[in-house]
Amino acid sequence: MRVPVISVDNTPLMPTKPSRARRWIKDGSAIGKFDKLGIFYVQLLAESSNTETQEIVLGLDPGKLFSGDGF
């Protein structure tokens, strides 16, 4: 499981582990929030040291829509 991370200026960063997110909240370097869909994320309160992000690719399997012999 990963926790989404948002920077000070609301740009998305790479997700982090829940243990690190809890430590950031406990240390006061981030705050926990929920979005409109109820997904928990953390927003950093200080500028992050690394803002590099990876590209995200979505793959769809059309065979998943086929459920058997049609009965």
mmCIF file of the N, C-alpha and C atoms, coordinates in Angstrom:
data_MODEL
# 
_entry.id   MODEL 
# 
loop_
_atom_site.group_PDB 
_atom_site.id 
_atom_site.type_symbol 
_atom_site.label_atom_id 
_atom_site.label_alt_id 
_atom_site.label_comp_id 
_atom_site.label_asym_id 
_atom_site.label_entity_id 
_atom_site.label_seq_id 
_atom_site.pdbx_PDB_ins_code 
_atom_site.Cartn_x 
_atom_site.Cartn_y 
_atom_site.Cartn_z 
_atom_site.occupancy 
_atom_site.B_iso_or_equiv 
_atom_site.pdbx_formal_charge 
_atom_site.auth_seq_id 
_atom_site.auth_comp_id 
_atom_site.auth_asym_id 
_atom_site.auth_atom_id 
_atom_site.pdbx_PDB_model_num 
ATOM 1   N N  . MET A 1 1  ? 0.848   -1.172  0.000   1.00 0.00 ? 1  MET A N  1 
ATOM 2   C CA . MET A 1 1  ? 0.000   0.000   0.000   1.00 0.00 ? 1  MET A CA 1 
ATOM 3   C C  . MET A 1 1  ? 0.895   1.238   0.000   1.00 0.00 ? 1  MET A C  1 
ATOM 4   N N  . ARG A 1 2  ? 0.513   2.239   -0.719  1.00 0.00 ? 2  ARG A N  1 
ATOM 5   C CA . ARG A 1 2  ? 1.241   3.501   -0.787  1.00 0.00 ? 2  ARG A CA 1 
ATOM 6   C C  . ARG A 1 2  ? 0.300   4.654   -0.479  1.00 0.00 ? 2  ARG A C  1 
ATOM 7   N N  . VAL A 1 3  ? 0.860   5.714   0.084   1.00 0.00 ? 3  VAL A N  1 
ATOM 8   C CA . VAL A 1 3  ? 0.093   6.903   0.444   1.00 0.00 ? 3  VAL A CA 1 
ATOM 9   C C  . VAL A 1 3  ? 0.479   8.018   -0.520  1.00 0.00 ? 3  VAL A C  1 
ATOM 10  N N  . PRO A 1 4  ? -0.503  8.633   -1.199  1.00 0.00 ? 4  PRO A N  1 
ATOM 11  C CA . PRO A 1 4  ? -0.184  9.748   -2.096  1.00 0.00 ? 4  PRO A CA 1 
ATOM 12  C C  . PRO A 1 4  ? 0.396   10.929  -1.323  1.00 0.00 ? 4  PRO A C  1 
ATOM 13  N N  . VAL A 1 5  ? 1.291   11.670  -1.994  1.00 0.00 ? 5  VAL A N  1 
ATOM 14  C CA . VAL A 1 5  ? 1.951   12.826  -1.379  1.00 0.00 ? 5  VAL A CA 1 
ATOM 15  C C  . VAL A 1 5  ? 1.731   14.047  -2.263  1.00 0.00 ? 5  VAL A C  1 
ATOM 16  N N  . ILE A 1 6  ? 1.379   15.157  -1.647  1.00 0.00 ? 6  ILE A N  1 
ATOM 17  C CA . ILE A 1 6  ? 1.175   16.431  -2.342  1.00 0.00 ? 6  ILE A CA 1 
ATOM 18  C C  . ILE A 1 6  ? 2.163   17.435  -1.764  1.00 0.00 ? 6  ILE A C  1 
ATOM 19  N N  . SER A 1 7  ? 2.782   18.237  -2.630  1.00 0.00 ? 7  SER A N  1 
ATOM 20  C CA . SER A 1 7  ? 3.755   19.224  -2.165  1.00 0.00 ? 7  SER A CA 1 
ATOM 21  C C  . SER A 1 7  ? 3.051   20.444  -1.579  1.00 0.00 ? 7  SER A C  1 
ATOM 22  N N  . VAL A 1 8  ? 3.831   21.396  -1.143  1.00 0.00 ? 8  VAL A N  1 
ATOM 23  C CA . VAL A 1 8  ? 3.306   22.636  -0.556  1.00 0.00 ? 8  VAL A CA 1 
ATOM 24  C C  . VAL A 1 8  ? 2.428   23.386  -1.553  1.00 0.00 ? 8  VAL A C  1 
ATOM 25  N N  . ASP A 1 9  ? 2.829   23.371  -2.837  1.00 0.00 ? 9  ASP A N  1 
ATOM 26  C CA . ASP A 1 9  ? 2.068   24.104  -3.860  1.00 0.00 ? 9  ASP A CA 1 
ATOM 27  C C  . ASP A 1 9  ? 1.071   23.211  -4.606  1.00 0.00 ? 9  ASP A C  1 
ATOM 28  N N  . ASN A 1 10 ? 0.628   22.121  -3.973  1.00 0.00 ? 10 ASN A N  1 
ATOM 29  C CA . ASN A 1 10 ? -0.409  21.210  -4.482  1.00 0.00 ? 10 ASN A CA 1 
ATOM 30  C C  . ASN A 1 10 ? -0.031  20.467  -5.755  1.00 0.00 ? 10 ASN A C  1 
ATOM 31  N N  . THR A 1 11 ? 1.241   20.218  -5.991  1.00 0.00 ? 11 THR A N  1 
ATOM 32  C CA . THR A 1 11 ? 1.633   19.371  -7.116  1.00 0.00 ? 11 THR A CA 1 
ATOM 33  C C  . THR A 1 11 ? 1.863   17.951  -6.590  1.00 0.00 ? 11 THR A C  1 
ATOM 34  N N  . PRO A 1 12 ? 1.390   16.943  -7.333  1.00 0.00 ? 12 PRO A N  1 
ATOM 35  C CA . PRO A 1 12 ? 1.550   15.571  -6.865  1.00 0.00 ? 12 PRO A CA 1 
ATOM 36  C C  . PRO A 1 12 ? 3.003   15.108  -6.926  1.00 0.00 ? 12 PRO A C  1 
ATOM 37  N N  . LEU A 1 13 ? 3.424   14.401  -5.898  1.00 0.00 ? 13 LEU A N  1 
ATOM 38  C CA . LEU A 1 13 ? 4.758   13.814  -5.825  1.00 0.00 ? 13 LEU A CA 1 
ATOM 39  C C  . LEU A 1 13 ? 4.613   12.297  -5.801  1.00 0.00 ? 13 LEU A C  1 
ATOM 40  N N  . MET A 1 14 ? 5.728   11.607  -5.703  1.00 0.00 ? 14 MET A N  1 
ATOM 41  C CA . MET A 1 14 ? 5.703   10.154  -5.657  1.00 0.00 ? 14 MET A CA 1 
ATOM 42  C C  . MET A 1 14 ? 5.071   9.684   -4.342  1.00 0.00 ? 14 MET A C  1 
ATOM 43  N N  . PRO A 1 15 ? 4.295   8.602   -4.378  1.00 0.00 ? 15 PRO A N  1 
ATOM 44  C CA . PRO A 1 15 ? 3.697   8.069   -3.154  1.00 0.00 ? 15 PRO A CA 1 
ATOM 45  C C  . PRO A 1 15 ? 4.760   7.551   -2.189  1.00 0.00 ? 15 PRO A C  1 
ATOM 46  N N  . THR A 1 16 ? 4.387   7.405   -0.937  1.00 0.00 ? 16 THR A N  1 
ATOM 47  C CA . THR A 1 16 ? 5.310   6.928   0.079   1.00 0.00 ? 16 THR A CA 1 
ATOM 48  C C  . THR A 1 16 ? 4.680   5.795   0.873   1.00 0.00 ? 16 THR A C  1 
ATOM 49  N N  . LYS A 1 17 ? 5.473   5.176   1.715   1.00 0.00 ? 17 LYS A N  1 
ATOM 50  C CA . LYS A 1 17 ? 4.991   4.098   2.572   1.00 0.00 ? 17 LYS A CA 1 
ATOM 51  C C  . LYS A 1 17 ? 4.168   4.687   3.716   1.00 0.00 ? 17 LYS A C  1 
ATOM 52  N N  . PRO A 1 18 ? 3.186   3.935   4.211   1.00 0.00 ? 18 PRO A N  1 
ATOM 53  C CA . PRO A 1 18 ? 2.378   4.446   5.328   1.00 0.00 ? 18 PRO A CA 1 
ATOM 54  C C  . PRO A 1 18 ? 3.204   4.775   6.573   1.00 0.00 ? 18 PRO A C  1 
ATOM 55  N N  . SER A 1 19 ? 4.251   3.998   6.843   1.00 0.00 ? 19 SER A N  1 
ATOM 56  C CA . SER A 1 19 ? 5.070   4.268   8.025   1.00 0.00 ? 19 SER A CA 1 
ATOM 57  C C  . SER A 1 19 ? 5.778   5.609   7.912   1.00 0.00 ? 19 SER A C  1 
ATOM 58  N N  . ARG A 1 20 ? 6.254   5.946   6.730   1.00 0.00 ? 20 ARG A N  1 
ATOM 59  C CA . ARG A 1 20 ? 6.917   7.232   6.529   1.00 0.00 ? 20 ARG A CA 1 
ATOM 60  C C  . ARG A 1 20 ? 5.908   8.375   6.631   1.00 0.00 ? 20 ARG A C  1 
ATOM 61  N N  . ALA A 1 21 ? 4.700   8.168   6.085   1.00 0.00 ? 21 ALA A N  1 
ATOM 62  C CA . ALA A 1 21 ? 3.659   9.195   6.176   1.00 0.00 ? 21 ALA A CA 1 
ATOM 63  C C  . ALA A 1 21 ? 3.285   9.456   7.629   1.00 0.00 ? 21 ALA A C  1 
ATOM 64  N N  . ARG A 1 22 ? 3.156   8.390   8.426   1.00 0.00 ? 22 ARG A N  1 
ATOM 65  C CA . ARG A 1 22 ? 2.859   8.562   9.858   1.00 0.00 ? 22 ARG A CA 1 
ATOM 66  C C  . ARG A 1 22 ? 3.972   9.327   10.563  1.00 0.00 ? 22 ARG A C  1 
ATOM 67  N N  . ARG A 1 23 ? 5.230   9.023   10.219  1.00 0.00 ? 23 ARG A N  1 
ATOM 68  C CA . ARG A 1 23 ? 6.365   9.710   10.841  1.00 0.00 ? 23 ARG A CA 1 
ATOM 69  C C  . ARG A 1 23 ? 6.361   11.188  10.469  1.00 0.00 ? 23 ARG A C  1 
ATOM 70  N N  . TRP A 1 24 ? 6.060   11.509  9.202   1.00 0.00 ? 24 TRP A N  1 
ATOM 71  C CA . TRP A 1 24 ? 5.999   12.915  8.784   1.00 0.00 ? 24 TRP A CA 1 
ATOM 72  C C  . TRP A 1 24 ? 4.926   13.669  9.564   1.00 0.00 ? 24 TRP A C  1 
ATOM 73  N N  . ILE A 1 25 ? 3.765   13.042  9.741   1.00 0.00 ? 25 ILE A N  1 
ATOM 74  C CA . ILE A 1 25 ? 2.665   13.688  10.465  1.00 0.00 ? 25 ILE A CA 1 
ATOM 75  C C  . ILE A 1 25 ? 3.041   13.876  11.933  1.00 0.00 ? 25 ILE A C  1 
ATOM 76  N N  . LYS A 1 26 ? 3.654   12.858  12.535  1.00 0.00 ? 26 LYS A N  1 
ATOM 77  C CA . LYS A 1 26 ? 4.061   12.944  13.933  1.00 0.00 ? 26 LYS A CA 1 
ATOM 78  C C  . LYS A 1 26 ? 5.128   14.013  14.143  1.00 0.00 ? 26 LYS A C  1 
ATOM 79  N N  . ASP A 1 27 ? 6.073   14.130  13.199  1.00 0.00 ? 27 ASP A N  1 
ATOM 80  C CA . ASP A 1 27 ? 7.141   15.131  13.292  1.00 0.00 ? 27 ASP A CA 1 
ATOM 81  C C  . ASP A 1 27 ? 6.663   16.546  12.966  1.00 0.00 ? 27 ASP A C  1 
ATOM 82  N N  . GLY A 1 28 ? 5.488   16.674  12.357  1.00 0.00 ? 28 GLY A N  1 
ATOM 83  C CA . GLY A 1 28 ? 4.964   17.987  12.007  1.00 0.00 ? 28 GLY A CA 1 
ATOM 84  C C  . GLY A 1 28 ? 5.438   18.491  10.659  1.00 0.00 ? 28 GLY A C  1 
ATOM 85  N N  . SER A 1 29 ? 6.037   17.628  9.841   1.00 0.00 ? 29 SER A N  1 
ATOM 86  C CA . SER A 1 29 ? 6.491   18.072  8.522   1.00 0.00 ? 29 SER A CA 1 
ATOM 87  C C  . SER A 1 29 ? 5.429   17.852  7.446   1.00 0.00 ? 29 SER A C  1 
ATOM 88  N N  . ALA A 1 30 ? 4.298   17.228  7.808   1.00 0.00 ? 30 ALA A N  1 
ATOM 89  C CA . ALA A 1 30 ? 3.198   17.025  6.866   1.00 0.00 ? 30 ALA A CA 1 
ATOM 90  C C  . ALA A 1 30 ? 1.898   16.942  7.656   1.00 0.00 ? 30 ALA A C  1 
ATOM 91  N N  . ILE A 1 31 ? 0.789   17.130  6.926   1.00 0.00 ? 31 ILE A N  1 
ATOM 92  C CA . ILE A 1 31 ? -0.528  16.963  7.532   1.00 0.00 ? 31 ILE A CA 1 
ATOM 93  C C  . ILE A 1 31 ? -1.309  15.947  6.710   1.00 0.00 ? 31 ILE A C  1 
ATOM 94  N N  . GLY A 1 32 ? -2.123  15.168  7.378   1.00 0.00 ? 32 GLY A N  1 
ATOM 95  C CA . GLY A 1 32 ? -2.964  14.195  6.696   1.00 0.00 ? 32 GLY A CA 1 
ATOM 96  C C  . GLY A 1 32 ? -4.281  14.814  6.290   1.00 0.00 ? 32 GLY A C  1 
ATOM 97  N N  . LYS A 1 33 ? -4.733  14.481  5.085   1.00 0.00 ? 33 LYS A N  1 
ATOM 98  C CA . LYS A 1 33 ? -5.996  15.007  4.566   1.00 0.00 ? 33 LYS A CA 1 
ATOM 99  C C  . LYS A 1 33 ? -6.746  13.904  3.831   1.00 0.00 ? 33 LYS A C  1 
ATOM 100 N N  . PHE A 1 34 ? -8.032  14.136  3.571   1.00 0.00 ? 34 PHE A N  1 
ATOM 101 C CA . PHE A 1 34 ? -8.846  13.251  2.753   1.00 0.00 ? 34 PHE A CA 1 
ATOM 102 C C  . PHE A 1 34 ? -9.371  14.040  1.565   1.00 0.00 ? 34 PHE A C  1 
ATOM 103 N N  . ASP A 1 35 ? -9.382  13.412  0.374   1.00 0.00 ? 35 ASP A N  1 
ATOM 104 C CA . ASP A 1 35 ? -9.930  14.099  -0.795  1.00 0.00 ? 35 ASP A CA 1 
ATOM 105 C C  . ASP A 1 35 ? -11.436 13.860  -0.877  1.00 0.00 ? 35 ASP A C  1 
ATOM 106 N N  . LYS A 1 36 ? -12.072 14.302  -1.957  1.00 0.00 ? 36 LYS A N  1 
ATOM 107 C CA . LYS A 1 36 ? -13.521 14.193  -2.111  1.00 0.00 ? 36 LYS A CA 1 
ATOM 108 C C  . LYS A 1 36 ? -14.003 12.742  -2.150  1.00 0.00 ? 36 LYS A C  1 
ATOM 109 N N  . LEU A 1 37 ? -13.132 11.832  -2.612  1.00 0.00 ? 37 LEU A N  1 
ATOM 110 C CA . LEU A 1 37 ? -13.499 10.421  -2.698  1.00 0.00 ? 37 LEU A CA 1 
ATOM 111 C C  . LEU A 1 37 ? -13.192 9.649   -1.423  1.00 0.00 ? 37 LEU A C  1 
ATOM 112 N N  . GLY A 1 38 ? -12.644 10.325  -0.420  1.00 0.00 ? 38 GLY A N  1 
ATOM 113 C CA . GLY A 1 38 ? -12.333 9.689   0.839   1.00 0.00 ? 38 GLY A CA 1 
ATOM 114 C C  . GLY A 1 38 ? -10.968 9.022   0.881   1.00 0.00 ? 38 GLY A C  1 
ATOM 115 N N  . ILE A 1 39 ? -10.101 9.340   -0.075  1.00 0.00 ? 39 ILE A N  1 
ATOM 116 C CA . ILE A 1 39 ? -8.762  8.764   -0.116  1.00 0.00 ? 39 ILE A CA 1 
ATOM 117 C C  . ILE A 1 39 ? -7.836  9.616   0.744   1.00 0.00 ? 39 ILE A C  1 
ATOM 118 N N  . PHE A 1 40 ? -7.105  8.950   1.643   1.00 0.00 ? 40 PHE A N  1 
ATOM 119 C CA . PHE A 1 40 ? -6.184  9.647   2.527   1.00 0.00 ? 40 PHE A CA 1 
ATOM 120 C C  . PHE A 1 40 ? -4.897  9.995   1.780   1.00 0.00 ? 40 PHE A C  1 
ATOM 121 N N  . TYR A 1 41 ? -4.384  11.201  1.994   1.00 0.00 ? 41 TYR A N  1 
ATOM 122 C CA . TYR A 1 41 ? -3.104  11.618  1.427   1.00 0.00 ? 41 TYR A CA 1 
ATOM 123 C C  . TYR A 1 41 ? -2.419  12.553  2.403   1.00 0.00 ? 41 TYR A C  1 
ATOM 124 N N  . VAL A 1 42 ? -1.121  12.775  2.192   1.00 0.00 ? 42 VAL A N  1 
ATOM 125 C CA . VAL A 1 42 ? -0.389  13.708  3.043   1.00 0.00 ? 42 VAL A CA 1 
ATOM 126 C C  . VAL A 1 42 ? 0.065   14.899  2.216   1.00 0.00 ? 42 VAL A C  1 
ATOM 127 N N  . GLN A 1 43 ? 0.017   16.078  2.822   1.00 0.00 ? 43 GLN A N  1 
ATOM 128 C CA . GLN A 1 43 ? 0.514   17.292  2.190   1.00 0.00 ? 43 GLN A CA 1 
ATOM 129 C C  . GLN A 1 43 ? 1.703   17.787  2.990   1.00 0.00 ? 43 GLN A C  1 
ATOM 130 N N  . LEU A 1 44 ? 2.819   17.949  2.297   1.00 0.00 ? 44 LEU A N  1 
ATOM 131 C CA . LEU A 1 44 ? 4.033   18.420  2.953   1.00 0.00 ? 44 LEU A CA 1 
ATOM 132 C C  . LEU A 1 44 ? 3.886   19.882  3.344   1.00 0.00 ? 44 LEU A C  1 
ATOM 133 N N  . LEU A 1 45 ? 4.481   20.260  4.467   1.00 0.00 ? 45 LEU A N  1 
ATOM 134 C CA . LEU A 1 45 ? 4.428   21.636  4.935   1.00 0.00 ? 45 LEU A CA 1 
ATOM 135 C C  . LEU A 1 45 ? 5.701   22.403  4.602   1.00 0.00 ? 45 LEU A C  1 
ATOM 136 N N  . ALA A 1 46 ? 6.743   21.705  4.172   1.00 0.00 ? 46 ALA A N  1 
ATOM 137 C CA . ALA A 1 46 ? 8.002   22.329  3.772   1.00 0.00 ? 46 ALA A CA 1 
ATOM 138 C C  . ALA A 1 46 ? 8.318   21.882  2.342   1.00 0.00 ? 46 ALA A C  1 
ATOM 139 N N  . GLU A 1 47 ? 9.137   22.659  1.673   1.00 0.00 ? 47 GLU A N  1 
ATOM 140 C CA . GLU A 1 47 ? 9.519   22.324  0.304   1.00 0.00 ? 47 GLU A CA 1 
ATOM 141 C C  . GLU A 1 47 ? 10.275  20.996  0.294   1.00 0.00 ? 47 GLU A C  1 
ATOM 142 N N  . SER A 1 48 ? 9.922   20.100  -0.637  1.00 0.00 ? 48 SER A N  1 
ATOM 143 C CA . SER A 1 48 ? 10.577  18.798  -0.695  1.00 0.00 ? 48 SER A CA 1 
ATOM 144 C C  . SER A 1 48 ? 11.951  18.913  -1.342  1.00 0.00 ? 48 SER A C  1 
ATOM 145 N N  . SER A 1 49 ? 12.838  17.996  -0.978  1.00 0.00 ? 49 SER A N  1 
ATOM 146 C CA . SER A 1 49 ? 14.197  18.035  -1.501  1.00 0.00 ? 49 SER A CA 1 
ATOM 147 C C  . SER A 1 49 ? 14.287  17.435  -2.895  1.00 0.00 ? 49 SER A C  1 
ATOM 148 N N  . ASN A 1 50 ? 13.320  16.599  -3.269  1.00 0.00 ? 50 ASN A N  1 
ATOM 149 C CA . ASN A 1 50 ? 13.352  15.949  -4.569  1.00 0.00 ? 50 ASN A CA 1 
ATOM 150 C C  . ASN A 1 50 ? 11.961  15.985  -5.177  1.00 0.00 ? 50 ASN A C  1 
ATOM 151 N N  . THR A 1 51 ? 11.822  16.596  -6.339  1.00 0.00 ? 51 THR A N  1 
ATOM 152 C CA . THR A 1 51 ? 10.510  16.691  -6.976  1.00 0.00 ? 51 THR A CA 1 
ATOM 153 C C  . THR A 1 51 ? 10.436  15.866  -8.253  1.00 0.00 ? 51 THR A C  1 
ATOM 154 N N  . GLU A 1 52 ? 11.363  14.918  -8.441  1.00 0.00 ? 52 GLU A N  1 
ATOM 155 C CA . GLU A 1 52 ? 11.316  14.062  -9.615  1.00 0.00 ? 52 GLU A CA 1 
ATOM 156 C C  . GLU A 1 52 ? 10.172  13.066  -9.473  1.00 0.00 ? 52 GLU A C  1 
ATOM 157 N N  . THR A 1 53 ? 9.434   12.837  -10.559 1.00 0.00 ? 53 THR A N  1 
ATOM 158 C CA . THR A 1 53 ? 8.358   11.862  -10.556 1.00 0.00 ? 53 THR A CA 1 
ATOM 159 C C  . THR A 1 53 ? 8.546   10.906  -11.728 1.00 0.00 ? 53 THR A C  1 
ATOM 160 N N  . GLN A 1 54 ? 7.983   9.714   -11.596 1.00 0.00 ? 54 GLN A N  1 
ATOM 161 C CA . GLN A 1 54 ? 8.024   8.728   -12.665 1.00 0.00 ? 54 GLN A CA 1 
ATOM 162 C C  . GLN A 1 54 ? 6.762   8.827   -13.485 1.00 0.00 ? 54 GLN A C  1 
ATOM 163 N N  . GLU A 1 55 ? 6.852   8.406   -14.754 1.00 0.00 ? 55 GLU A N  1 
ATOM 164 C CA . GLU A 1 55 ? 5.662   8.354   -15.594 1.00 0.00 ? 55 GLU A CA 1 
ATOM 165 C C  . GLU A 1 55 ? 4.806   7.178   -15.156 1.00 0.00 ? 55 GLU A C  1 
ATOM 166 N N  . ILE A 1 56 ? 3.500   7.352   -15.240 1.00 0.00 ? 56 ILE A N  1 
ATOM 167 C CA . ILE A 1 56 ? 2.565   6.301   -14.875 1.00 0.00 ? 56 ILE A CA 1 
ATOM 168 C C  . ILE A 1 56 ? 1.925   5.768   -16.141 1.00 0.00 ? 56 ILE A C  1 
ATOM 169 N N  . VAL A 1 57 ? 1.864   4.442   -16.257 1.00 0.00 ? 57 VAL A N  1 
ATOM 170 C CA . VAL A 1 57 ? 1.297   3.802   -17.433 1.00 0.00 ? 57 VAL A CA 1 
ATOM 171 C C  . VAL A 1 57 ? 0.140   2.924   -16.984 1.00 0.00 ? 57 VAL A C  1 
ATOM 172 N N  . LEU A 1 58 ? -0.961  2.997   -17.716 1.00 0.00 ? 58 LEU A N  1 
ATOM 173 C CA . LEU A 1 58 ? -2.138  2.198   -17.413 1.00 0.00 ? 58 LEU A CA 1 
ATOM 174 C C  . LEU A 1 58 ? -2.299  1.148   -18.492 1.00 0.00 ? 58 LEU A C  1 
ATOM 175 N N  . GLY A 1 59 ? -2.452  -0.093  -18.105 1.00 0.00 ? 59 GLY A N  1 
ATOM 176 C CA . GLY A 1 59 ? -2.651  -1.170  -19.074 1.00 0.00 ? 59 GLY A CA 1 
ATOM 177 C C  . GLY A 1 59 ? -4.022  -1.790  -18.888 1.00 0.00 ? 59 GLY A C  1 
ATOM 178 N N  . LEU A 1 60 ? -4.729  -2.015  -19.988 1.00 0.00 ? 60 LEU A N  1 
ATOM 179 C CA . LEU A 1 60 ? -6.048  -2.640  -19.948 1.00 0.00 ? 60 LEU A CA 1 
ATOM 180 C C  . LEU A 1 60 ? -5.973  -3.994  -20.637 1.00 0.00 ? 60 LEU A C  1 
ATOM 181 N N  . ASP A 1 61 ? -6.644  -4.979  -20.066 1.00 0.00 ? 61 ASP A N  1 
ATOM 182 C CA . ASP A 1 61 ? -6.686  -6.315  -20.633 1.00 0.00 ? 61 ASP A CA 1 
ATOM 183 C C  . ASP A 1 61 ? -8.082  -6.550  -21.191 1.00 0.00 ? 61 ASP A C  1 
ATOM 184 N N  . PRO A 1 62 ? -8.261  -6.481  -22.547 1.00 0.00 ? 62 PRO A N  1 
ATOM 185 C CA . PRO A 1 62 ? -9.608  -6.663  -23.108 1.00 0.00 ? 62 PRO A CA 1 
ATOM 186 C C  . PRO A 1 62 ? -10.148 -8.072  -22.884 1.00 0.00 ? 62 PRO A C  1 
ATOM 187 N N  . GLY A 1 63 ? -9.294  -9.054  -22.651 1.00 0.00 ? 63 GLY A N  1 
ATOM 188 C CA . GLY A 1 63 ? -9.744  -10.411 -22.385 1.00 0.00 ? 63 GLY A CA 1 
ATOM 189 C C  . GLY A 1 63 ? -10.484 -10.531 -21.070 1.00 0.00 ? 63 GLY A C  1 
ATOM 190 N N  . LYS A 1 64 ? -10.298 -9.608  -20.190 1.00 0.00 ? 64 LYS A N  1 
ATOM 191 C CA . LYS A 1 64 ? -10.972 -9.627  -18.899 1.00 0.00 ? 64 LYS A CA 1 
ATOM 192 C C  . LYS A 1 64 ? -12.491 -9.484  -19.059 1.00 0.00 ? 64 LYS A C  1 
ATOM 193 N N  . LEU A 1 65 ? -12.935 -8.868  -20.151 1.00 0.00 ? 65 LEU A N  1 
ATOM 194 C CA . LEU A 1 65 ? -14.364 -8.660  -20.368 1.00 0.00 ? 65 LEU A CA 1 
ATOM 195 C C  . LEU A 1 65 ? -15.074 -9.946  -20.809 1.00 0.00 ? 65 LEU A C  1 
ATOM 196 N N  . PHE A 1 66 ? -14.328 -10.927 -21.280 1.00 0.00 ? 66 PHE A N  1 
ATOM 197 C CA . PHE A 1 66 ? -14.896 -12.198 -21.710 1.00 0.00 ? 66 PHE A CA 1 
ATOM 198 C C  . PHE A 1 66 ? -15.057 -13.088 -20.498 1.00 0.00 ? 66 PHE A C  1 
ATOM 199 N N  . SER A 1 67 ? -16.287 -13.573 -20.258 1.00 0.00 ? 67 SER A N  1 
ATOM 200 C CA . SER A 1 67 ? -16.559 -14.307 -19.011 1.00 0.00 ? 67 SER A CA 1 
ATOM 201 C C  . SER A 1 67 ? -16.828 -15.789 -19.217 1.00 0.00 ? 67 SER A C  1 
ATOM 202 N N  . GLY A 1 68 ? -16.567 -16.339 -20.379 1.00 0.00 ? 68 GLY A N  1 
ATOM 203 C CA . GLY A 1 68 ? -16.766 -17.771 -20.557 1.00 0.00 ? 68 GLY A CA 1 
ATOM 204 C C  . GLY A 1 68 ? -17.369 -18.095 -21.908 1.00 0.00 ? 68 GLY A C  1 
ATOM 205 N N  . ASP A 1 69 ? -18.206 -19.147 -21.949 1.00 0.00 ? 69 ASP A N  1 
ATOM 206 C CA . ASP A 1 69 ? -18.741 -19.616 -23.226 1.00 0.00 ? 69 ASP A CA 1 
ATOM 207 C C  . ASP A 1 69 ? -20.056 -18.961 -23.596 1.00 0.00 ? 69 ASP A C  1 
ATOM 208 N N  . GLY A 1 70 ? -20.501 -17.966 -22.892 1.00 0.00 ? 70 GLY A N  1 
ATOM 209 C CA . GLY A 1 70 ? -21.677 -17.198 -23.292 1.00 0.00 ? 70 GLY A CA 1 
ATOM 210 C C  . GLY A 1 70 ? -22.982 -17.661 -22.693 1.00 0.00 ? 70 GLY A C  1 
ATOM 211 N N  . PHE A 1 71 ? -22.995 -18.621 -21.787 1.00 0.00 ? 71 PHE A N  1 
ATOM 212 C CA . PHE A 1 71 ? -24.255 -19.080 -21.201 1.00 0.00 ? 71 PHE A CA 1 
ATOM 213 C C  . PHE A 1 71 ? -24.676 -18.224 -20.055 1.00 0.00 ? 71 PHE A C  1 
# 
